[in-house]
């Protein structure tokens, strides 16, 4: 049934044909045998997020007659398939310091998708699957998380300073410190998949020139146009006031990474979208990537399996999603200004230190039309 996106109460025909029984109104059960051993599977649908309990039983004959059995069971929670449902996810540890705010909003209900402080909600999360979470605050700084912390079994949350607040909107805005009860969960057990494969072919970048788009002249810039895929075999370094103009729906594969410095920029025109695949290292500095659409889904940055680091140092707000499971993500510096990172980030590690607001776009929770069910976490439970 994976991939249907269909609630369990609509599965009855297919389920019964595979010998599943409906127990009550929402629990399906099946038993299968392997010789005299057997396993039972129970699936319960809660808000179209099925949970599964599987019980395996080993049976053996005793030497003087009779039988004996031993059972073990696992509990599995599922989610439908968006890569970015976790908010801000690090496989091997997350660290926040300085003046950092983590919160959420929904671009689908915001005017033109644009975030502002009045839209803050507490549906954000920071998750780390294999290591610890640290919130360290120096004098004059603060860390506010409007949402939850998720860690793996046995991992820790380390808080330094008395200006760290993690929990609901009322908890954070009410001046509380520390972690609100039940807003840290330490049984996270998920698999972070590699990023989708990059394109195998594409155009070479056009030459730099002066380009006029929507009446504006962009000197010393690359113009990338609708429907095209570009493959850049060597590292692209944008310096001084060099620019890349995205006019339409564009895909670019930087095989050896790319960097920005000086006043260089990437400009996504209104109504356009940019999908980036990158190996190597990525340095988002200069004037940054300016996403004029206002929607995180219009800027997708995928780090391939060879992408080891992504750094961001302000210059402009970043509105997009970053999925780079093998990369260290760092956001540092930025001066005295506060910059927003709006969307979602999945990386190997997260290191945020400076004046940053990490704003999760709740619309990324919505599964695509071809969504499948994925394991969100599992744990062993009594049979």
N, C-alpha and C positions, 0 to 999 in steps of 0.2 A: 504493500500500500504506500510505500515511500514515494514521494513525488506527486501524489495526487492533490495534496493540500486540502483533502476532503475530511470533514469531521467524521468521527467514528460511527455516529448514528446513521450515516449514509453508506457504511461499508457492509451492511448486514448480508446482502446477497452474496458477495464474493467471500465474506468470512465464513458463511455457512457452507458454501461449496468446498471450502478447505477444512471442514470439520471443526470450526471454531464454534463455541457455545456462548450465547449471551447470558450473563449472570446479572440479574437485576436490570438496570436501565443503561449502564454505561461501561460495564466490565466484560471484556471478551476473554475467553480462556480456551487453551488447547493443550492436550497432552500427547506427547510422542514417545514411542518406545524404541530403544536400541537393545535388542535381546530382552533380558529381564529388567534392565535399567530404564529410566524414563526421565523426562523433564516436563515441567509445566510452565507455561507462559501466560501471564495475565497482562492485558493492556487496558488502561483506563484513560479516557479522554477528559482532560481538564482545560477548558478554554482553547480547544484545538491545539493543545500541546500534550500529546500522549505521554503517559508514564508507563513504564514496563517493569514488571517483576518476573524474573526467570528463576526457577528452582530446579536444580539438577539432583537426582536421587540415584545413588549407587546401591544395588541390592546384591547380597551374596548369601550362599547357602552355608549354614553352620555345620560343622562336622558330625554333630549328633542329632541332626534334624532341625527343621525350622529355618528361618531366614533372619537376616539383620540388614538394616539400611542406614545410610548416612546421607544427609542432604545439605547443600549449600545454595545460597540465593544471592542475587544481585538486583539492585534497584537502579533503573535508568530513567533520567529525565531527558526529554527531547525538545528541540526547537525547530522551527521552520527556517529554511535556508537563506539567511542573509549573512555574508561574511562579517558584517559590521555590527552585529547585535550586542557585542560586549561593551560598546562605548570606547574605552581606552584599555587595551589588552597588551600585556607584556609576558612573554614566555618565561623569562629569567630575571624578573625583578623590576620594580618601579620605584622611583625616588622623586619626591616633590619637595622643592625648597624655594625660599624667597617669598614673593607675594603671588600665590597661585590660587585660582578659583576654578573648580570643576563643577559644571552644572549641565543642564540640558534645556532644549527648547524644541519646537516642532516647526520646521520650515514650511510645512504645508498649510499651517494656520497663521503664519506670519505674513505681514504685508510684503509682497515681492520676495518672500523667503528670507528677509534680512533679520538677523538677530539684533535684539536690543535688551537691555537689562531688565525691562519690565516683563519679559517673557520667560525668565528663569524658572525652571522646574527642577524637581529632585529625582529625576529618572536617569541620571548619569551613573556610571560605575567605573571603577578602576579595578582591573583584575590582573593577577599574576599567577601563572599556572605551576611554575616549578621553583620559585624562590620567594623572597620576602618583599614586603612593601614598607617603604620608609617615608615618613613625612617629617622633615627636619626644618625648624623655623628659627632663624636668627633674630636678634633684637630688631624690632621694627617691622618684621615680616609676619605673614599669616598664610595658612593653608585652609581653605574652605571647600569642602566637598558636599555638594547637594546631591547625595546619592549614596551608593553602597560600595564597600570594599569586598572583593572576592579573592581568596588565596587558596592554595592547595592544602591538603592535609599536612599538619605539622609545621606549616609556614607561619611567619609572624608578621605583625604590624608594629613597627617601631615609631613612636611619636616623640619628638624632641621639642620642648617649648610648650607654653600654655596657650598658644594662639592657633591651635589646630581644632577644627570642628568638622565632624563627619556624620551625616545623618539627614533627616528630613528638613524641609524648608523651615518649619517651626523651630527645630533644634538649632540650626545654624543661625537663623535670624534672631533667635531668642538669646543669643550671647553665650550659649553652652560651649563647653570645650570637650575634647576627646571624642570618642566614638559612641553614638547613641546605641542603646541596647538593641540587638538583633539587626544592626545595619552592617555588621561584618560577618561574612559567611566563610568558613574555613574548610569546606569540603568540595571545592571546585576541582573538577576532573574532566577536562576537555582536550580535544585534539585540535591544534592549530595547523591547518593545511598549508601547503606551499601556495604561492600566488599562482594565478592562471598562467599558462604558457604565453610567452611573448610572440608577436608575429614573426614569421620566418622570412618574409620578403617585404619590400616596400621601396618607396622612392628615396633618392638622396635628397638632402636639404637643398633648397634653392639658394642662390647667392644672396648676400645682404645688399639691400638697396633702400631707397626711400619708397614707402608704400602708403598710399592713401586709402583708408578704410573708414566708411561712414563720415566722410568729410574731414577726417583728421590725418595729418601727415606724420608718419612714423619713420624718422630717418634711421639709417644704419640698422635695418631690421630684417628678419626673416618673416615671410608671409606664408603661413601654412593654411591650406584651403580645404573646403568641405569634402568629406568622403575619402580623404587620402590618408594613407599610412606611410610613415617615414621611418627609415632605419638608419641610425647614425653609428658607424662602427667604432669610432674613437671618441674619447671624452670631449663633450662640448663645454667650452668655457666662455661664458658671457661676461664681458668686462665693460668698464666705463658706462656708456649709455646705450649699449647694444640691447636689442629687444627681439622677442619672438611674438608675432601676432597670430592668434588663433581665430580664424574666421570660418565658422562651420564646425562640423563634427570631425575631429582629427585624432589620430593615434600616432604616437612617436615612441620608438624603441631606442633608448640610449644604451648601447651594448656595454660601454665602459663607464657609464655614469655621466653626470653633468654638474656644473657649478655656476654660481652667480655671484658677482661682486660689483663694487662701485655702485652705479645707479642702473644697472641692467635690470631687465624685467621680462616677464611673460604676461601677455595681456590676452585674456579670453573675452571676446566681444559678447555683448548681450545676445542670448539665444544660441550661443555656441557651446561646445563641450570639448574637453581634452582628456584623453587617456594616455598616461605615461607608463611605460615599462622601463626599468633601469637596472642595470647591473652596477658593479663598482660602488662608488660613493656618490651621494647627492648632497650638495650644499645649497640650501635655499637662503641666500642673503641678498644683498643689493636691495632693489625695490620689491623683490618677491614676485610671486605669481598672483596676479590680480584677476580674480574671478568675478566678472561683472554680472554674471547671471544671478548671483546671490544664493545658489543652491550647491550644496556639497556634492551631490550626485553628478554635477557637470565637470568635476575635476577628480579623476581617479589616478592615484600614483601607486603603481605596483612595483615593489622591489623583487627582482627575480632571486633565484637561489644563490646568485653570485653577488648580490647587493649586501654590503656589510655595514654601511652606516648612512644615516640621513640626519642632517643637521639643519636647524632653523634658527635664525638670529634676528627675527623681527624685520622691520622695513615696511611691512603691510600685514593686514590680517590674512590668514590662510583659511580659505573656505574650500574644503575638499576632504577626501578620504585617502588615508595612507594605509596600505596593506603590504608589509615587508617583514615577514616572520623571521628572517635571518639577519635583520639589520638592527644595529643600535640606533635608537632615535634620541636626539638631544635637542632641546630648545633652551638656549642660554643667551645671556646678554639682553639686547633690546633697549638698553638705556633706561631712562625713567618713564618712558611711555609704556602703556599697557596694550598688548596685542592679543587678538583672539585667534585661536585655532578652532575652527568650527567644522564639525563633521565627526570623524572617528579615526583612531589610530590603532593599528595592530603591528607590533614589532617584537624583536627579541628582548630588548630592554627599553625602558622609558626613563629618561633623565630630564626633568623639567626644573629649571632654576632661573628665576627672574620674575618679571611682571607679566604673567600670562593668564589668560582665561581659556580653559579647555571646555568647549561647549559641544556636547554631543547632540547631534540632530536625530531626534526620535523617529523621524520619518524613515530612517535607515533600518528600523525594525521591521518594516513592512516587507514580507518575502516577495520575491519576483513571481511572475505567473507560472514559472516552471519549478517552483520551490520543492525541495526535498526535505525530509526530516533528518536532523543531525543529532548526535549525542551531545547534550549540554553538560551533564555530569553523571557519574555512576558511583555507587558504593556498595559494599557487601552488607547485607542485612540478615537478620535471623530468618530462617525458612518459615 
